[in-house]
Amino acid sequence: MHDPRVPETLEGWAVLHQMFRVRWPEWRALDSADRRARAEEAAAGLLAMTSATGTTAATTILGHKGDLMLVHFRRDFDGLQAAQMAVSAWPMAPFLEPTTSYVSVVELGMYEMTAQIHARLAAKGLTQGTGEFESAFDGELAEQRRRVEGRLFLAVPPRRYVCFYPMNKRRGETRNWYAVPVEERGRMMRDHGVIGRHYAGAVTQIISGSIGFDDWEWGVDLFADDPVVFKKLIYEMRFDEASAWYAEFGPFYTGLQFSPSELPRFLEGQVPALHPPPPAPPA
């Protein structure tokens, strides 16, 4: 049953973030030829993870929280499980120590659209809770899903710098996002979105929902050509009403995205590069 108090969401990629610490002493203790063979096989495996059914982004992690982050985008959780198992089978896997992970699904919130659909169906004389209403509502959602499919299954942006963090909407005794009337929540989210649109050319944002999947409610991935954009965007957003009163942030992971072929360089202690994507084939 579609409750007008609950904004609908549209779902896309299933997403798994894997964060690892490289066991550098043990890794460097290997014979150089053995290291090279293991690293090249892992790089080939990473490259093979990009196909019609999904892709994987590789990112370094700056600071003490880890060394490597793999972000898997797949059509479903079965695909995520396959990706996780493939990584565990890499010949260098014994030298990768998991530090944390995050499971979510790319999500597009529909605060305004939910209200509009309810209003359109009511204007047609349909009564909420009836089979006819529910069927019509599902048809409207399917049409919206077709319209925004490109946003639900976005290609990994070929941008150098990456920032990931989980977040919640506060549910405390004095401030509870879920107790605020839906119209007021919708207004705050519209204001929140205005700030994000100011940075549309400088940062690509992928929001994923994790309620029921992981310890926080949403995951946020930011991709940019200048890491200072992360600071400016997140700082400005903290002044809007939705964030100032209701947002809670988890740990931040920031690093450099790199091409799969650069994994051996990274494992030899060099800064890996991000190569430009190949040109699209002629139409």
NORZI-V404262 format. One line per field, one symbol per residue. phi: phi as a letter, one per 30 degrees, with the letter a starting at -180 (. if undefined). Layout:
phi = ???
//
This chain:
phi = .cdddcddbccbedbbcccbcddeedddddeeddeddddddddddddddcadclabccbdbdjddlcbbccccbdaddddddddddddcedcedcccdcaaacabebcdbeddedddeddddddidcejddddddddddddddddddcedddbdddddcdcbbbacabcebddcbbedcdeddddddddddddededdcedcbccbcbcbdicbdccbcbccbacbddeeddddddddcddddecbdbccdcbbacdbdeddeededcicddccdeddddddd
//
